[in-house]
């Protein structure tokens, strides 16, 4: 199946409200309410359409965290779109590696992704391969530098907001490395 035909098959319907139905100022205009009642009868309320964000959430969440009807809805979407189904399988396999801290099978996962025709995942797997040692350590060790990096990034953003250019950042880094205070650098 060609890429365009597969993409067309995977598109989800979007709900749009015609501009003529939207009120200009007041939501309580009788003609607006009448038009809505004509389109949406009282006994059959409109169904929520599935969004791309919703499907992404279903794929990335643990299956036990899904509500009763979400697995069936996800299965229906994945049946309509084989490329998304293969992507979901790879995402779940990577989540298993991450949750189980199992870096031994990372090479095998990367090879499987590269063999499949999913360009977005190829880019992700290629990015993992660029710093494979760090990714392996991140998957296997329970220690993380995330808290330190978060604190440093937050501090830099607060101190440099509005005047953050490369020269100022360079001065800050050089002064910090020399052990001097950076509070007066401008």
C-alpha positions as CSV (number, residue, x, y, z in Angstrom):
1,X,0.0,0.0,0.0
2,X,1.4,3.4,-0.9
3,X,2.2,5.9,1.8
4,X,-0.5,8.4,0.7
5,X,-3.3,5.8,0.5
6,X,-2.3,4.5,4.0
7,X,-2.3,8.1,5.4
8,X,-5.7,8.7,3.9
9,X,-7.0,5.5,5.5
10,X,-5.6,6.6,8.9
11,X,-7.2,10.0,9.0
12,X,-9.6,10.6,11.8
13,X,-12.9,12.5,11.2
14,X,-12.8,16.0,12.7
15,X,-15.9,17.8,14.0
16,X,-16.4,21.3,12.8
17,X,-19.1,23.8,13.6
18,X,-20.1,26.0,10.6
19,X,-19.5,29.7,11.3
20,X,-23.1,30.5,10.5
21,X,-24.2,28.6,13.6
22,X,-21.9,30.4,16.0
23,X,-23.3,33.5,17.7
24,X,-21.6,36.8,17.4
25,X,-21.9,37.9,21.0
26,X,-24.5,36.1,23.1
27,X,-24.9,32.4,23.6
28,X,-28.5,32.7,24.6
29,X,-29.9,33.9,21.3
30,X,-33.0,31.9,20.4
31,X,-32.0,31.3,16.8
32,X,-28.7,29.8,17.8
33,X,-30.3,27.5,20.3
34,X,-33.0,26.5,17.7
35,X,-30.3,25.7,15.1
36,X,-28.4,23.5,17.6
37,X,-31.6,21.7,18.6
38,X,-32.4,21.0,15.0
39,X,-29.0,19.5,14.3
40,X,-28.6,17.7,17.6
41,X,-31.9,16.1,18.8
42,X,-32.4,15.7,22.5
43,X,-32.6,11.9,22.5
44,X,-29.3,11.4,20.7
45,X,-26.5,13.7,22.0
46,X,-23.5,14.2,19.8
47,X,-20.6,11.7,20.2
48,X,-17.1,13.0,20.9
49,X,-14.8,12.5,18.0
50,X,-11.5,10.8,18.6
51,X,-8.6,13.2,18.5
52,X,-5.0,12.4,17.6
53,X,-4.0,13.5,21.2
54,X,-6.5,11.0,22.6
55,X,-5.2,8.1,20.5
56,X,-1.6,9.0,21.5
57,X,-2.6,8.9,25.1
58,X,-4.2,5.5,24.7
59,X,-1.0,4.2,23.0
60,X,1.4,5.6,25.5
61,X,-0.5,4.9,28.7
62,X,-0.3,1.5,30.5
63,X,-3.1,-0.7,29.3
64,X,-4.3,-1.1,32.9
65,X,-4.8,2.7,33.1
66,X,-7.3,2.8,30.3
67,X,-11.1,3.0,30.9
68,X,-13.4,0.1,30.0
69,X,-14.3,1.4,26.5
70,X,-10.9,2.9,25.5
71,X,-9.2,-0.4,24.6
72,X,-12.0,-1.2,22.1
73,X,-11.8,2.3,20.6
74,X,-8.0,2.0,20.3
75,X,-8.4,-1.4,18.6
76,X,-10.8,0.0,16.1
77,X,-8.4,2.9,15.3
78,X,-5.4,0.5,15.0
79,X,-7.4,-1.8,12.7
80,X,-8.1,1.0,10.3
81,X,-4.5,2.1,10.2
82,X,-1.8,-0.6,9.9
83,X,1.1,1.9,10.2
84,X,-0.2,3.2,13.5
85,X,-0.7,-0.3,14.7
86,X,3.0,-1.1,14.0
87,X,4.0,2.2,15.6
88,X,2.0,1.3,18.7
89,X,3.7,-2.1,19.0
90,X,7.1,-0.5,18.9
91,X,6.1,2.2,21.4
92,X,4.8,-0.5,23.8
93,X,8.0,-2.6,23.4
94,X,10.1,0.5,24.2
95,X,7.9,1.2,27.2
96,X,8.5,-2.3,28.4
97,X,12.3,-1.8,28.1
98,X,12.1,1.5,30.0
99,X,9.8,0.2,32.7
100,X,11.8,-3.0,33.3
101,X,15.1,-1.1,33.0
102,X,16.2,-3.7,30.4
103,X,18.9,-2.2,28.2
104,X,20.0,-5.6,27.0
105,X,17.3,-5.7,24.3
106,X,17.7,-2.1,23.1
107,X,19.8,-3.2,20.1
108,X,17.2,-5.7,19.1
109,X,14.4,-3.1,19.4
110,X,16.4,-0.5,17.4
111,X,17.0,-3.1,14.6
112,X,13.3,-4.0,14.5
113,X,12.3,-0.3,14.2
114,X,14.8,0.3,11.4
115,X,13.5,-2.7,9.5
116,X,9.9,-1.3,9.6
117,X,8.8,1.4,7.3
118,X,8.1,4.1,9.9
119,X,10.2,7.2,9.3
120,X,9.3,9.0,12.5
121,X,10.4,6.1,14.6
122,X,13.6,5.8,12.4
123,X,14.5,9.3,13.6
124,X,13.9,8.4,17.2
125,X,15.9,5.2,17.0
126,X,18.7,7.1,15.2
127,X,18.7,9.7,18.0
128,X,19.1,6.9,20.5
129,X,22.0,5.4,18.5
130,X,23.9,8.8,18.6
131,X,24.4,8.5,22.3
132,X,23.9,4.8,22.9
133,X,26.0,4.6,26.0
134,X,23.9,7.3,27.8
135,X,20.7,5.7,26.7
136,X,21.8,2.3,27.9
137,X,22.8,3.8,31.3
138,X,19.5,5.6,31.5
139,X,17.6,2.4,30.9
140,X,19.6,0.2,33.2
141,X,20.5,2.5,36.2
142,X,18.0,3.7,38.7
143,X,19.9,7.0,39.2
144,X,19.1,10.1,37.2
145,X,20.5,13.6,36.9
146,X,17.1,14.9,35.9
147,X,16.6,16.8,39.2
148,X,19.9,18.6,38.9
149,X,19.4,19.4,35.2
150,X,15.9,20.7,36.0
151,X,17.1,23.0,38.8
152,X,19.9,24.4,36.6
153,X,17.7,25.0,33.6
154,X,15.1,26.7,35.9
155,X,17.8,28.9,37.5
156,X,19.2,29.9,34.1
157,X,15.8,30.7,32.7
158,X,14.9,32.9,35.7
159,X,18.2,34.8,35.7
160,X,18.5,35.3,32.0
161,X,14.9,36.0,31.0
162,X,14.6,38.9,28.7
163,X,18.3,39.4,28.1
164,X,19.5,35.9,27.3
165,X,22.0,36.1,24.4
166,X,25.0,34.0,23.8
167,X,27.5,36.5,25.0
168,X,25.8,36.8,28.4
169,X,25.6,33.0,28.8
170,X,29.3,32.7,27.8
171,X,30.2,35.2,30.6
172,X,28.1,33.4,33.1
173,X,29.7,30.0,32.4
174,X,33.2,31.4,32.4
175,X,32.7,33.2,35.7
176,X,31.1,30.2,37.3
177,X,34.0,28.0,36.2
178,X,36.4,30.6,37.7
179,X,34.5,30.5,41.0
180,X,33.2,34.1,40.9
181,X,29.7,35.3,41.5
182,X,27.5,35.9,38.4
183,X,24.9,38.1,40.0
184,X,26.3,41.4,38.6
185,X,27.0,40.2,35.0
186,X,25.1,42.1,32.3
